[in-house]
Amino acid sequence: MKRQPVLEVIAVDVEDAKAAEEGGADRIELVSAMSERGLTPSYGVMEQVVSQVSIPVYVMIRPHSRSFRYSTDDIQAMTRDIRVAKELGAAGIVIGALTGEGEVDLLSLQSCMAEAQGLGVTFHRAIDVSVSLTEALKAINTWGSVERVLTSGGGRTAPEALLELKQLQELGRTLNIVIMAGSGITVNGIQNLVQQTGITEIHMGSGVRNEGSFKYPIDPHLVEEAKQQLWFASTAIHGQ
């Protein structure tokens, strides 16, 4: 089944979110603390963003950056954050957890998934430090309620792991779970990534910001250009 191309943009506040929407982003991943690679935003920021943009907002649910291993207390906090995100009108959440052996921690996330009923769910880049990308993807799929997996293909950046991303995309098609590529993607690199992997959901952060850095705001013109490149590349691989 052919899927529409989707551009997801990382936002850390309402100004980011508005700029992403202005540029034509399809979805926002709302986070805090990008210096820690993204943590759960405050309830106030969630409320501001959800109320001031019309595109779907997916909220990062990640209580700390020490690892992707979570205690019972961590899971309770995550469950509460999911409940609030739902109450505030978020369209979805972004979660992930691993065991000490680097496998997907299905048991720890059961409560989170139960609380997330009615929300879209993305499994985040915890998969990139799992012991096996393919086995992790199969495990994630056992839930049946995870829409997509955000991954760099196990590489430091997505452009460095095109073969792995292509393999995940092929497996994702079989499992009917979306693979979204993220990390290190620039506007100029979108066409090659899509052509080489077949992936048409792209996740961008610094690549659509001034100076290519989270120290600077989102540039709506870069978002618009990224969206155009994604549509062009997606149309080309579908032979339209």
Secondary structure as UniProt FT lines:
FT   STRAND          6..11
FT   HELIX           14..23
FT   STRAND          27..30
FT   HELIX           34..36
FT   HELIX           43..52
FT   STRAND          57..60
FT   HELIX           72..87
FT   TURN            88..89
FT   STRAND          92..95
FT   TURN            100..101
FT   TURN            106..109
FT   HELIX           110..115
FT   TURN            116..118
FT   STRAND          120..123
FT   HELIX           125..129
FT   HELIX           133..141
FT   TURN            142..143
FT   STRAND          148..151
FT   TURN            153..154
FT   HELIX           158..160
FT   HELIX           162..175
FT   STRAND          178..182
FT   HELIX           187..189
FT   HELIX           190..197
FT   STRAND          201..204
FT   HELIX           206..208
FT   HELIX           210..212
FT   TURN            214..215
FT   HELIX           220..237
FT   TURN            238..239
//
